Amino acid sequence: MSETLHKAGRLVVNGVELQADLSGALIWPARRLAVVADLHFEKSTAFAARGQFLPPYDTAATLDKLEAVIARHRVERLICLGDSFHDGEAAGRLDPTQGERLKGLTARLEWTWVAGNHDPAPPADLGGGSAEDITEGALTFRHEAAPGARGGEVSGHYHPKAAVRVRGKRVTAPCFVTDGRRLILPAFGAFTGGLNVLDPAISGLFRKGFQATLLGRSGLFAFPKQALV
């Protein structure tokens, strides 16, 4: 990365101090709260059923990453911003070992499944509570950004990615997107694709511009919209 880039884990949304984690999780340190979006558990088995085979390790890899975030930040509460399961039958396809890991986490933490378009109702036997959206202090957590939402909205759904030019090469990475009033998280799950933040579906939500915080290999790097390609 060039000297024009800088590390940028600190985010402020509607006056709330937050921390972007390199994993793609959002941390609210003052409340020991972590937020993740678009886990898409069992995406590989859903594709396999249609004859498109992916390495069948996505759920285990996502749980590995999630457990590491929980331990690293001593998380006590966790909010999953929807599309936690790739489809309505995904929980039934969980390997028993991964299912027990997930149950162990929901039993240990204050855990909330926010409804997504892939999973409008969470599985009944995996623990945790559920909600359409959650308001916590000055922030409201939901799956998909609402165009007319008031300040403080935190969402997922779009799997945002951004591209910059570094030493003449185009570099693309998942990213957080914020204008200080609303924030969109990158997808946390393995094997999840992404949508460029310059696409009108995302950029149209930020009429006065935004900052993209890219997940690099070893650090976070923030760029204004004007620096993206």
Summary of the structure (lengths in Angstrom):
residues: 229
radius of gyration: 17.0
end to end distance: 15.5
largest distance: 50.8
contacts: 756
relative contact order: 0.19
helix: 21%
strand: 31%
